[in-house]
Amino acid sequence: MSPYFELTPHQARKIAAEVGRAVGTWRRAAAKIGLTQAEIARMASAFEHEDLKAARALA
């Protein structure tokens, strides 16, 4: 997909790693703004999946 966005593979990996790091902190951010543990648990599948693991592995 990187050519579609006019990115080199290196740029695409760097961006994916950065996004992975940012999204990886979502539970802390959710708790900080006052979401309950039940609300956080309901949202987990939107943030915790194989694509995120792959992006975080690039960091």
Z-matrix of the N, CA and C atoms (Angstrom, degrees):
N
C 1 1.446
C 2 1.517 1 111.78
N 3 1.312 2 118.38 1 -19.78
C 4 1.462 3 119.21 2 -175.16
C 5 1.526 4 112.95 3 -57.23
N 6 1.346 5 120.22 4 -38.72
C 7 1.465 6 118.39 5 177.85
C 8 1.536 7 112.97 6 -61.93
N 9 1.320 8 116.85 7 -34.09
C 10 1.463 9 120.62 8 178.78
C 11 1.526 10 110.57 9 -58.29
N 12 1.325 11 116.50 10 -36.79
C 13 1.459 12 121.82 11 -179.85
C 14 1.526 13 112.28 12 -95.54
N 15 1.323 14 115.80 13 9.45
C 16 1.465 15 122.66 14 -179.82
C 17 1.534 16 111.54 15 57.06
N 18 1.327 17 115.21 16 44.80
C 19 1.456 18 122.32 17 177.53
C 20 1.515 19 109.09 18 -116.60
N 21 1.318 20 115.20 19 147.99
C 22 1.455 21 118.58 20 171.25
C 23 1.524 22 107.43 21 -76.49
N 24 1.323 23 118.25 22 160.69
C 25 1.469 24 119.18 23 175.92
C 26 1.532 25 111.89 24 -56.58
N 27 1.326 26 117.08 25 -37.88
C 28 1.468 27 120.67 26 178.83
C 29 1.531 28 110.37 27 -62.34
N 30 1.323 29 117.44 28 -45.81
C 31 1.462 30 120.80 29 179.08
C 32 1.527 31 110.86 30 -62.11
N 33 1.315 32 116.50 31 -42.19
C 34 1.465 33 120.71 32 -179.57
C 35 1.524 34 110.97 33 -62.99
N 36 1.331 35 117.11 34 -43.28
C 37 1.476 36 120.24 35 178.36
C 38 1.522 37 110.66 36 -63.32
N 39 1.324 38 116.50 37 -41.53
C 40 1.466 39 120.89 38 -179.41
C 41 1.534 40 110.56 39 -62.65
N 42 1.317 41 116.53 40 -44.59
C 43 1.467 42 120.74 41 179.06
C 44 1.527 43 110.62 42 -65.51
N 45 1.321 44 117.37 43 -44.09
C 46 1.468 45 120.76 44 179.45
C 47 1.524 46 110.83 45 -60.64
N 48 1.325 47 117.20 46 -40.48
C 49 1.461 48 120.75 47 178.66
C 50 1.521 49 110.72 48 -65.39
N 51 1.324 50 116.98 49 -42.13
C 52 1.463 51 121.08 50 179.49
C 53 1.529 52 110.97 51 -63.61
N 54 1.306 53 116.73 52 -44.37
C 55 1.467 54 120.79 53 178.12
C 56 1.530 55 109.89 54 -64.51
N 57 1.320 56 116.69 55 -41.55
C 58 1.458 57 120.58 56 178.12
C 59 1.516 58 112.58 57 -59.42
N 60 1.336 59 116.03 58 -42.16
C 61 1.473 60 119.66 59 177.56
C 62 1.527 61 110.71 60 -64.11
N 63 1.324 62 117.05 61 -44.24
C 64 1.464 63 120.74 62 -178.53
C 65 1.527 64 111.45 63 -65.49
N 66 1.312 65 117.00 64 -46.92
C 67 1.465 66 120.77 65 -178.62
C 68 1.527 67 110.50 66 -68.19
N 69 1.314 68 116.36 67 -27.95
C 70 1.456 69 120.65 68 -179.86
C 71 1.520 70 113.92 69 -63.62
N 72 1.321 71 117.22 70 -15.08
C 73 1.468 72 121.03 71 179.79
C 74 1.531 73 112.01 72 -99.39
N 75 1.309 74 116.92 73 13.35
C 76 1.457 75 119.97 74 -172.85
C 77 1.518 76 113.29 75 -60.62
N 78 1.327 77 118.14 76 -36.50
C 79 1.477 78 119.43 77 -178.95
C 80 1.526 79 111.15 78 -62.57
N 81 1.327 80 116.80 79 -43.33
C 82 1.472 81 120.22 80 177.90
C 83 1.522 82 110.50 81 -62.46
N 84 1.323 83 116.22 82 -44.06
C 85 1.466 84 120.33 83 -179.79
C 86 1.525 85 110.97 84 -63.08
N 87 1.317 86 116.86 85 -42.16
C 88 1.466 87 120.87 86 179.76
C 89 1.526 88 110.83 87 -63.36
N 90 1.319 89 116.71 88 -44.19
C 91 1.466 90 120.27 89 179.07
C 92 1.525 91 110.51 90 -65.18
N 93 1.318 92 116.26 91 -38.69
C 94 1.469 93 121.13 92 -178.54
C 95 1.527 94 111.59 93 -62.11
N 96 1.330 95 117.03 94 -34.25
C 97 1.468 96 118.60 95 179.99
C 98 1.528 97 112.51 96 -90.41
N 99 1.333 98 116.33 97 5.66
C 100 1.448 99 120.42 98 170.67
C 101 1.513 100 118.06 99 99.63
N 102 1.325 101 118.47 100 10.60
C 103 1.460 102 118.96 101 176.70
C 104 1.523 103 109.73 102 -68.00
N 105 1.316 104 116.13 103 144.61
C 106 1.457 105 120.45 104 177.73
C 107 1.525 106 109.27 105 -77.96
N 108 1.319 107 116.03 106 165.26
C 109 1.464 108 120.05 107 177.42
C 110 1.525 109 110.85 108 -61.29
N 111 1.325 110 117.31 109 -35.41
C 112 1.467 111 120.54 110 178.09
C 113 1.530 112 110.65 111 -65.19
N 114 1.326 113 117.03 112 -41.58
C 115 1.465 114 120.39 113 178.29
C 116 1.524 115 110.95 114 -65.41
N 117 1.314 116 115.77 115 -41.30
C 118 1.465 117 120.44 116 178.33
C 119 1.523 118 110.15 117 -63.18
N 120 1.313 119 117.07 118 -43.55
C 121 1.465 120 120.89 119 179.81
C 122 1.527 121 111.23 120 -61.33
N 123 1.336 122 116.70 121 -39.00
C 124 1.470 123 120.00 122 178.85
C 125 1.523 124 111.86 123 -64.65
N 126 1.317 125 117.19 124 -31.40
C 127 1.463 126 121.46 125 -177.13
C 128 1.528 127 113.19 126 -87.12
N 129 1.302 128 118.21 127 -11.49
C 130 1.466 129 122.32 128 -171.51
C 131 1.518 130 113.76 129 -54.13
N 132 1.311 131 117.82 130 -41.43
C 133 1.466 132 119.23 131 -176.23
C 134 1.527 133 112.61 132 -65.78
N 135 1.314 134 117.30 133 -20.35
C 136 1.465 135 120.26 134 177.72
C 137 1.524 136 111.51 135 -75.07
N 138 1.328 137 116.51 136 -22.76
C 139 1.456 138 120.65 137 -174.87
C 140 1.517 139 114.28 138 -115.89
N 141 1.298 140 118.23 139 -25.56
C 142 1.461 141 121.75 140 -174.22
C 143 1.524 142 109.65 141 -109.99
N 144 1.316 143 115.53 142 98.37
C 145 1.460 144 121.46 143 -178.16
C 146 1.523 145 108.76 144 -154.22
N 147 1.294 146 116.59 145 176.83
C 148 1.472 147 121.51 146 -174.81
C 149 1.527 148 112.90 147 -61.90
N 150 1.327 149 118.25 148 -34.65
C 151 1.464 150 120.06 149 179.29
C 152 1.524 151 111.03 150 -63.31
N 153 1.329 152 116.94 151 -39.78
C 154 1.461 153 119.68 152 177.89
C 155 1.522 154 110.28 153 -66.55
N 156 1.319 155 116.86 154 -42.42
C 157 1.466 156 119.77 155 177.95
C 158 1.523 157 110.54 156 -58.81
N 159 1.320 158 117.10 157 -41.97
C 160 1.468 159 121.02 158 179.49
C 161 1.520 160 110.88 159 -64.99
N 162 1.318 161 117.23 160 -41.73
C 163 1.464 162 120.64 161 179.67
C 164 1.522 163 110.90 162 -65.58
N 165 1.327 164 116.87 163 -42.21
C 166 1.466 165 120.00 164 179.78
C 167 1.517 166 111.60 165 -67.06
N 168 1.312 167 117.44 166 -29.03
C 169 1.465 168 120.94 167 179.01
C 170 1.526 169 111.70 168 -68.43
N 171 1.317 170 117.56 169 -19.89
C 172 1.460 171 121.42 170 179.25
C 173 1.520 172 112.23 171 -76.50
N 174 1.320 173 116.52 172 -18.07
C 175 1.469 174 120.48 173 -176.70
C 176 1.509 175 112.07 174 -70.46
